[in-house]
Amino acid sequence: MISITVILEVDPNRVDEFVSAITANAASSREEPGCLRFEVSRHLEKTNVFALSELYRDRDAVEEHYGSDHFALWKKVADTGIITSRTAVRGEVI
């Protein structure tokens, strides 16, 4: 299994736009046969900080996810400068 954890800080003026885009991506991702989990969490105090917790069956499932239409739509929004800081860890579950 491949786990991906992403911490995103979002432009405070664009949080609603971000939430709309990421929840749509998460919902579509959960329908992928190789996606075992896709959760979006919001920091309790810093309301413009989010965590993505994703789990995929294997590397092929991750690549399918990255090649999906809904991921392309998400990237289009993400690449507009809406995200001000990003940290990610992607690796095999041990």
FIGULO-605877 format. One record per residue (C-alpha): residue in one letter; x, y, z; residue number from 0; chain. Coordinates in nm, 4 decimals. Example, Ala and Ser with C-alpha at 12.3 -4.5 7.8 and 13.67 -1.06 7.14 Angstrom:
<pts>
+----+----------+----------+----------+-----+----+
! aa !       c1 !       c2 !       c3 !   i ! ch !
+----+----------+----------+----------+-----+----+
!  A !   1.2300 !  -0.4500 !   0.7800 !   0 !  A !
!  S !   1.3670 !  -0.1060 !   0.7140 !   1 !  A !
+----+----------+----------+----------+-----+----+
</pts>
This chain:
<pts>
+----+----------+----------+----------+-----+----+
! aa !       c1 !       c2 !       c3 !   i ! ch !
+----+----------+----------+----------+-----+----+
!  M !   0.0000 !   0.0000 !   0.0000 !   0 !  A !
!  I !   0.1053 !   0.3562 !  -0.0671 !   1 !  A !
!  S !   0.0240 !   0.6292 !   0.1830 !   2 !  A !
!  I !   0.0288 !   0.9977 !   0.0929 !   3 !  A !
!  T !   0.0033 !   1.2678 !   0.3583 !   4 !  A !
!  V !  -0.0087 !   1.6287 !   0.2466 !   5 !  A !
!  I !  -0.0210 !   1.9445 !   0.4592 !   6 !  A !
!  L !  -0.1446 !   2.2512 !   0.2715 !   7 !  A !
!  E !  -0.1610 !   2.6116 !   0.3801 !   8 !  A !
!  V !  -0.4151 !   2.7984 !   0.1710 !   9 !  A !
!  D !  -0.4475 !   3.1671 !   0.0896 !  10 !  A !
!  P !  -0.6910 !   3.2815 !   0.3632 !  11 !  A !
!  N !  -0.8934 !   3.4778 !   0.1067 !  12 !  A !
!  R !  -0.9490 !   3.1668 !  -0.1054 !  13 !  A !
!  V !  -1.0407 !   2.9003 !   0.1516 !  14 !  A !
!  D !  -1.3956 !   2.8528 !   0.0223 !  15 !  A !
!  E !  -1.2667 !   2.8008 !  -0.3323 !  16 !  A !
!  F !  -1.0096 !   2.5524 !  -0.2025 !  17 !  A !
!  V !  -1.2661 !   2.3559 !   0.0003 !  18 !  A !
!  S !  -1.4950 !   2.3276 !  -0.3008 !  19 !  A !
!  A !  -1.2139 !   2.2003 !  -0.5249 !  20 !  A !
!  I !  -1.0550 !   1.9585 !  -0.2777 !  21 !  A !
!  T !  -1.3821 !   1.8029 !  -0.1616 !  22 !  A !
!  A !  -1.4810 !   1.7395 !  -0.5232 !  23 !  A !
!  N !  -1.1423 !   1.5781 !  -0.5862 !  24 !  A !
!  A !  -1.1676 !   1.3699 !  -0.2683 !  25 !  A !
!  A !  -1.5166 !   1.2436 !  -0.3525 !  26 !  A !
!  S !  -1.4119 !   1.1376 !  -0.7028 !  27 !  A !
!  S !  -1.0879 !   0.9867 !  -0.5728 !  28 !  A !
!  R !  -1.2796 !   0.7650 !  -0.3285 !  29 !  A !
!  E !  -1.4567 !   0.6116 !  -0.6285 !  30 !  A !
!  E !  -1.1291 !   0.4948 !  -0.7838 !  31 !  A !
!  P !  -1.0909 !   0.1170 !  -0.7422 !  32 !  A !
!  G !  -0.7341 !   0.1533 !  -0.6108 !  33 !  A !
!  C !  -0.8087 !   0.4312 !  -0.3618 !  34 !  A !
!  L !  -0.8611 !   0.2920 !  -0.0132 !  35 !  A !
!  R !  -0.8873 !   0.6265 !   0.1697 !  36 !  A !
!  F !  -0.8967 !   0.9959 !   0.0873 !  37 !  A !
!  E !  -0.9699 !   1.2219 !   0.3825 !  38 !  A !
!  V !  -0.9495 !   1.5990 !   0.4081 !  39 !  A !
!  S !  -0.9055 !   1.7529 !   0.7538 !  40 !  A !
!  R !  -0.9066 !   2.1172 !   0.8566 !  41 !  A !
!  H !  -0.6885 !   2.2516 !   1.1381 !  42 !  A !
!  L !  -0.8993 !   2.3477 !   1.4400 !  43 !  A !
!  E !  -0.7326 !   2.6852 !   1.5026 !  44 !  A !
!  K !  -0.5565 !   2.7686 !   1.1749 !  45 !  A !
!  T !  -0.8599 !   2.7387 !   0.9492 !  46 !  A !
!  N !  -0.6579 !   2.7865 !   0.6312 !  47 !  A !
!  V !  -0.4403 !   2.4786 !   0.6997 !  48 !  A !
!  F !  -0.5532 !   2.1387 !   0.5702 !  49 !  A !
!  A !  -0.4265 !   1.7818 !   0.5785 !  50 !  A !
!  L !  -0.4914 !   1.5226 !   0.3088 !  51 !  A !
!  S !  -0.4617 !   1.1584 !   0.4088 !  52 !  A !
!  E !  -0.4640 !   0.9218 !   0.1128 !  53 !  A !
!  L !  -0.4121 !   0.5469 !   0.0881 !  54 !  A !
!  Y !  -0.3784 !   0.3532 !  -0.2363 !  55 !  A !
!  R !  -0.3593 !  -0.0180 !  -0.3117 !  56 !  A !
!  D !  -0.0234 !   0.0135 !  -0.4919 !  57 !  A !
!  R !   0.1903 !   0.2403 !  -0.7104 !  58 !  A !
!  D !  -0.0233 !   0.1704 !  -1.0158 !  59 !  A !
!  A !  -0.3287 !   0.2988 !  -0.8274 !  60 !  A !
!  V !  -0.1396 !   0.6187 !  -0.7408 !  61 !  A !
!  E !  -0.0497 !   0.6678 !  -1.1065 !  62 !  A !
!  E !  -0.4131 !   0.6065 !  -1.2078 !  63 !  A !
!  H !  -0.5140 !   0.8734 !  -0.9583 !  64 !  A !
!  Y !  -0.2609 !   1.1227 !  -1.0954 !  65 !  A !
!  G !  -0.3843 !   1.0508 !  -1.4481 !  66 !  A !
!  S !  -0.7537 !   1.0976 !  -1.3709 !  67 !  A !
!  D !  -0.9695 !   1.3791 !  -1.5050 !  68 !  A !
!  H !  -1.0707 !   1.4905 !  -1.1552 !  69 !  A !
!  F !  -0.7040 !   1.5158 !  -1.0486 !  70 !  A !
!  A !  -0.6374 !   1.7330 !  -1.3558 !  71 !  A !
!  L !  -0.9226 !   1.9637 !  -1.2509 !  72 !  A !
!  W !  -0.7824 !   1.9777 !  -0.8967 !  73 !  A !
!  K !  -0.4326 !   2.0606 !  -1.0278 !  74 !  A !
!  K !  -0.5748 !   2.3403 !  -1.2395 !  75 !  A !
!  V !  -0.7074 !   2.5075 !  -0.9235 !  76 !  A !
!  A !  -0.4024 !   2.4184 !  -0.7123 !  77 !  A !
!  D !  -0.1659 !   2.5725 !  -0.9659 !  78 !  A !
!  T !  -0.3306 !   2.9173 !  -0.9461 !  79 !  A !
!  G !  -0.1407 !   3.0196 !  -0.6323 !  80 !  A !
!  I !  -0.4225 !   2.9203 !  -0.3967 !  81 !  A !
!  I !  -0.1756 !   2.7087 !  -0.1957 !  82 !  A !
!  T !   0.0871 !   2.9118 !  -0.0120 !  83 !  A !
!  S !   0.2757 !   2.6219 !   0.1494 !  84 !  A !
!  R !   0.2884 !   2.2473 !   0.0825 !  85 !  A !
!  T !   0.4567 !   1.9551 !   0.2579 !  86 !  A !
!  A !   0.4061 !   1.5949 !   0.1492 !  87 !  A !
!  V !   0.5209 !   1.2477 !   0.2421 !  88 !  A !
!  R !   0.4577 !   0.9620 !   0.0003 !  89 !  A !
!  G !   0.5714 !   0.6142 !   0.0809 !  90 !  A !
!  E !   0.5020 !   0.2470 !   0.1230 !  91 !  A !
!  V !   0.3149 !   0.1465 !   0.4356 !  92 !  A !
!  I !   0.5436 !  -0.0585 !   0.6601 !  93 !  A !
+----+----------+----------+----------+-----+----+
</pts>
